[in-house]
């Protein structure tokens, strides 16, 4: 059962749907595997050889080779499941760190920097992560030259002097949902 769940997870991950299990769900899967293993042991004990074995009161329980093989196989499967859960948990934490540090908020403001140059070719663009950290890029377009500036942003602020257009781009980025980018 756990192998098919891992296969389903891999199948969904390759399609881009990103099926993930919480720690509680993965723990439940391990407990189900343990329960099925216990049921298999009980079944083998009651049905071994088509007859029931009797034992003396207080005597030791002897495991035949078939039962020992089933128990060892279940123990190996449980160990593999536990290792897979640990690996998935580490991968999930690593990916969450990457997601939190990626560009998630964008604000773009187009404008005319000079009165004699039209077409709103100058712009300020804020590219920020989940915490408001990132950069604001500004391109000032003139008749003879274009200048580009990049200023770091931390918590929605910069240690550098910002133009009103740059401040507006940062404000738009922080206010807008992560999916929407609109040139104004």
Number of C-alpha atoms within 10 A of each C-alpha: 10 17 11 9 11 14 12 13 17 15 14 14 13 11 10 9 10 12 13 14 14 10 13 8 11 20 15 12 17 18 13 14 18 16 12 14 19 14 12 16 17 13 12 15 17 13 12 14 9 9 9 10 11 7 10 7 6 6 7 8 9 10 11 10 9 11 18 13 12 15 17 12 13 19 14 12 18 18 13 14 20 15 12 15 19 14 11 16 16 12 11 15 11 11 12 12 10 10 13 12 16 16 18 21 25 26 27 24 21 18 17 16 17 13 7 8 13 14 9 15 15 21 22 25 25 31 23 27 23 16 16 21 21 25 21 24 17 23 17 18 21 17 9 5 7 11 10 12 10 14 17 17 20 14 13 19 18 17 9 10 10 14 11 10 18 22 21 18 27 30 17 21 26 23 12 15 12 16 8 11 14 11 11 12
